[in-house]
Amino acid sequence: MANHKSSVKRIRQTASRRLHNRYYAKTMRNAVRKLRATTDKAAATELLPKVQKMLDKLAKKNIIHKNKAANIKSGVMAHINKLA
């Protein structure tokens, strides 16, 4: 157990932030998974702005790396462009 009040508080803060970050990262992964599973181009095009917005926000808040966000957006766009 930590010896200082500040380190106890830091542990509490880290735990709550970790839960918060895991929730949003998992939500993002599920949204991307749903978009990639879509076979209808119109539905995928409708979902795309929401997913892109989510990725940009998470990258801005350093929950995911900005290059990872760009990589996922690129892959999703390629998927949508392949749909007929």
N, C-alpha and C positions, 0 to 999 in steps of 0.2 A: 504494500500500500504506500501511496505517496506521503511524503513527510511535510510538504508545504501546502498552505491553503490555496495558493495560486496554482500549484500543479494538480490539486484535486479538482479545482474549477476547470482547468484546461482539459482534464480527462472527460469531465461532464460535457463540455462544449464540443469536444472532438466526437464524442459518441453521438450527440444529437445531430451534428453536421453530417456525420457519416450516414446516418439513417436517412436524412433529407436527400443527400446526394445519391444514395442507392435507389431511392424511390424514383427520382427523376431520370436516372440512367436507365432503370428497368422500364419505365414508361416509354422512353425514347426507343429502346430496343423493340418493345412490343409494337410500337407504331411503325417502325421500319419493317418489321417482320410482316405486319398486316399489309403494308404497301407492296412489298415484294411478292406476297402471295396473291395479289390482285391480278386477274387476267383481263379485266375490262379496262380499256385505255381511258375511257371517260371517268370511271370511278377513281383510277389511279391519278389522273390529272387533277381531280378534285381534292384528293388527299395530299398531294405534293406540297402545296404552300404551307399547310399545317405542320408537316414533318420538317420542312426546311426551316420554318420559324423556330420550332422546338430545338433543332440541332444548333442553330445560330445562338439561341439564348444559352444553351448549355455550354457551348464553346466560350461565349463571352464571360460566363461565370466560372470558368475553369473546371467544370464538372467533367467535361471531356476535352481532349486536346483539339485545337482548331484544325489541325491537319486531318484528324480522324473525322471531324464533322464534314470537311471538304470531300474527303474520300467517300464517305457514306452518301453524300448528296450526289456526287458524280456517279456512283454505282446505281443509285435509284433512278437518276435521269436516263442512264443507259438502259435500264430495265424498261422504263416507260417508252422510250424510243423504239425498242424492239417489238412492243406490243402492236398488233395489227388492228 
